[in-house]
Every structure is written in C-alpha cells, then in structure tokens.
Amino acid sequence: MSRLYSITKTFVPSREAGAELELVIATPPGAGRFPAMVFNHGSTGRGLNEAVFRRTISPAVVAGYFAQRGWMTIFPQRRGRGKSGGVYGEGLAPEGGYSCHSAIALAGFERAVEDIDDVMTYLPALAGVDMTRLAIGGVSRGGILAIAFAGMRPGLFRAAVNFNGGWLGQACPGYETLNPHLFRRGATAGVSTLWLHGSNDPYYSIAHCVKNHAQFLEAGGLGQFVALRAGHGLMFKPALWAAHMDEYLDAQVPF
C-alpha cells in the first residue's frame, strides 16, 4: 500500500498562539494538481489516556484507496492530537474523560471546526492540491465533523463522506439530541454526501444513524446511507465499502 503514495508532514498556523497543526499528506505519483480528500480523525476511546492523544492518525487504508484513484489525502491532527500544539479540548470533563454534558460536547465540536477552518485557510498554499476538486471525510467524530463542516462552509467541497459518524456515543443521554443537531448543520452543503455505517456499531446503533440521516434529509441535505455488516471499524474493511465509494466519487468528482 505504501508504494502507492509518498508521505510528507507539515505544520500550519493555528489561531491559538504557539499551537501549530500537524498535517500528514499522502501524495500519489505524478505531477500537476490532484483532487484531495481532507480526512478527519475520531476521538480517543474514553478520553482518559493522554498518550493516545499524541498518536498521529493517518490510516494507510484510506491513503491507499485514494492514491489508487490518483487523489491526495490530507490528514489534519486537531489541537492536542498527534504532534499538533495546544491542549486537547474536544468535550473533556474537568475530572477527565469525555463529558456527556451537551454544552461541553458542543463546545468541543466548535473547537474542532476552528481547527479545520485553519487547515482550509492554509490549503491553497499546499503544493499539488486542486482546490476545485476537494472532498472532506472522516471517521466517528471526524465523520460527523465532515458532514457538518461541508454544510457550514458551502461551496468549498464537492463531496463529503462519513464513516460511522457521531459526536456523543450512546452511553450519553444527550446523544439522540446533539448528534442529529450537528448533522443538520451539513444540510446546506449543496452536494450529495455518502454515509457508510456498520450495522453492529456499539457507539452509534444503526437505528440511531438512520434517524440522523433522515433528519439530515428533512433539513434539506442530500446523500446516500449505506449500512454494511461491520462494526465501528468499518473503515478498515475496504472490501465492504470501496465499490460504494467508487460510484459516489465518480459521480461527484469526475476526472
């Protein structure tokens, strides 16, 4: 898989003083400008292990899939994650771990949006990116962030992909309110989206995800929901989703 692309890293300015953001960039062979997927990581389990915060996330399965299509993949590491500066603050409780309090969780989401805004401000200066053929995607918290951000910044992306997305898991009482609220923010994207969900996800049940998608459509969103026989690790099983992704990208971002 690694022979399909080269990996480089760079750091881009953050709005927080002294907190640059790490970008991992997977570039396919060739010259010119490439269509690009900005792919967003998820959370860190229960949010209790600070060593996990500092793991840079750039899944080879995602980079390899897009490289085979001649795409660049950009993996932002949000503040406090990977080698990015700043403190990780996406909805953590004062006593540690992720908070179920909706206001704290929502503030963490808004912080994530700030980081992606800072990445997108830098992107035109990144060599090799075709700014007319951009897609955004992500997994888990990164999945809901991708859908919502595409709607919050309409006209920026031609595609948005969600793997097993959600912000609050089912252990939190407010998940049935906050998650659809955030997904509805994506309804103004003006492009079709692709939702790929595992039917046995312990964090976001398929019934909950179907409801999220229905509310997204009712708010004016566009896109297809695909339930596949997998769990929260669906992203690591491209044999299940690659054909769906191929069809979607061929329609949304043709060469």
N, C-alpha and C positions, 0 to 999 in steps of 0.2 A: 504493500500500500504506500509506503513512504517514497518509493521511486516515482510515484505519480506526481509529486509536488515537492517543492523546497519550502523549508520553514525559516522565517525570519521573525525577529521580535523588535518592537519599537515601543517608545513611551510617548504619550501625548499629554498635553496640559489638561489639568482638571480645574474646575472653578474653585476648588479648595486649595488654598495656598500650600505649596510643598507636596501636593498629592498627585503625582503623575499617574496616568492609567496605562497599564501594560496591554499591548495588543500582540497577539500571536497571529501571523499571517501565513497561510498556506497558498503558495502560488504554483499554478501548473506550468509545464514547459511552454516556451514560446515567447513571442514579443507582442507588443501592442497593448491594448486595453482589454481587460477581462470583465465579464459580468461578475458580480461579487455578492456573496452571502455574508451578512453580518449575523453571527450565530452566538446566542447568549446563554450563559451557563445558568444552572439552577442554584439551589440553596446548599446547605451543608449538613444534611440529616437533621439532627435535633438542635444544631447551632451551639453545641457545648464544647467542641474540640477546636481550639484556636489553631492547632497545627493543620487541620483540614482547611481552614480559611486560606492558608498560604499555598495551597496546591493550585498551580496553574492548570486551567481546564481548556483543552483543545482536542476534542475527540478525533482520533485518526479515522474512525468510521465515517464521520461527517466530512472531514477534509478530503478523504479519498473519494467519496461519492462525487463531490462537486468538482474535484480535479479531473475525474474521468469525463466530465461534461465540459471541461475547459473553463471552469469557474475558479476564481479566487475565493477563499474563505477567510474571514476575519473574525477572530475570537477575542472580544473585549473582556478584560478582567475588571470588574467593578471595584470601587474603592474598598480597600481592606481585603481584597481577594487576590490570589496569586502574588505577583510581585508589585501590584499597584499600591500606591501610597494611601495614607489615610486609615481610618478605623472602619472596620466592617460594621455597618449600622442599618441593615435592612430588616427592621422589625424585631430586634432583640429586646428581651425583657431586662429590666435592671438587675434582676437576680441571675441572669444568664439564660441562654437558650431562646428559641423563638417565642414571641408573645402571641397569645390568642386574642389580645385586645385589638379590636378592629382599627382604632385610631393609630396605634403603634405600627400595626402591619401596613396601613395605608401610607404612613409617613415613610416607611421603608421602601415601599413601591415608588413613591415620588423621588426618593433619593436615587433609586436605580434609573429612573427616567433622566435625571440630571446627568448621570454618567454617560448614558447613551447619547444624549444631546451633545456632550463634549466630544465624544468619539466622532459623531457625524459632522461636527464642525471641522474636525481635522481631515476627514476622509478625502476631500478633493485634492489635498496635497500628497496623498499616498500614491506613489508611482504604480501604474498598471491598472488602476480602478476605472471602470467605465461607469460614471455617475448616472448615465441614462439607463443602466441595466442593474439596478440594485434590488436585492431581496433581503428580508430580515427574518430570522428564525430563532428558535431556542427550545430548550427542554425544561420542563417543570416550571419553576418560577420564570425561567427565561422564555418559555413558551407563551405564557400569558403576557409577559412584557413585550414580546414581539408583536402579538396581535394588537395590544392596546397602543403601543408606540406608533404602529403604522397608521392607526386612526387619528392619533394625536398630532401626527405630522403628515397630513395627507399630501400626496403628490411626490413624496420622496422615494417610495418603493413601488416596484411593480409586482411584488409577491410577498406574502407573509406566511410562515409555516410554524405550526405549533405542535410540538411533541409533548403529550401528557401534561398540558399546561394547567396551572393553578397557583394561587399565592398562599392561601391558607388551606392546610390539609383538613381532613375530616375529623381529626381529633379536636379541632377548634369549633366551638358552637357557631361562630360567625361566618363559617366558610360558605354557607349557602346564600349569604347576602353579599359578602365582599367580592367573591370570585366573579359572579355574573356582572356586578357593577363595573369591575375593571375590564372584563371582556367587552362590555357595551361601549367602552371608550374607543374600541377599534372599529366600530361600525361605520365611521366616517372615512375609512381609508380609501374607498372608491375602487378597490381592486378585489378580485377574488382571493380567498385565503384557503389554506389547507390545514385541517385539524387531524392529527394522527394520534389515536389514543389506544392504549392497551386495555382490553376488556377485564383484566384482573389486577388493576392498579390499586394497591392498598391505601394510597393517599387521596386519590380522586376517583371515585367509583364511576363506572361508565354511565350510570343513570344521571349522576351529577353533571358529568361532562356533556351529555346530550342536552340537559337543561340549559347549561351555559351557552351552548351553540344555538339553541332555539331562541334564547333571549337576545343573543347577538344578531341573529337574522331579523327578529322582530324590531330591533332598533335600526335596521337598515343595512346591516352587514351582509357581505357576500361570501360564499365559500362552502366547501365540502367537508363533511365529517366522515372519517373512516375509523371504524372500530376493528381492531386486529387482535388476534389471540396471543396476547403478551401481557406483561405487567408494566411497572414503571420503567423498566429497562428496555422498552421497545426500540429506542434509538439505536441500540447496539445490535439490532436484528434487521439489517437492510434487506434481507431476502423477503421480509414481510412488507416493507414499505417502499422499496425502490421503484417498483412499477407505478405506484400511485404518484410518487414524486416526479418521475419522468413525464408522465402525462400532464401533470399540473404545470411543470416548468416549461414544457414545450408550448403550452397554450399561453402562459403568462409572459415569458421572457424568451421568445424565439430568437434564434441567431439570424 
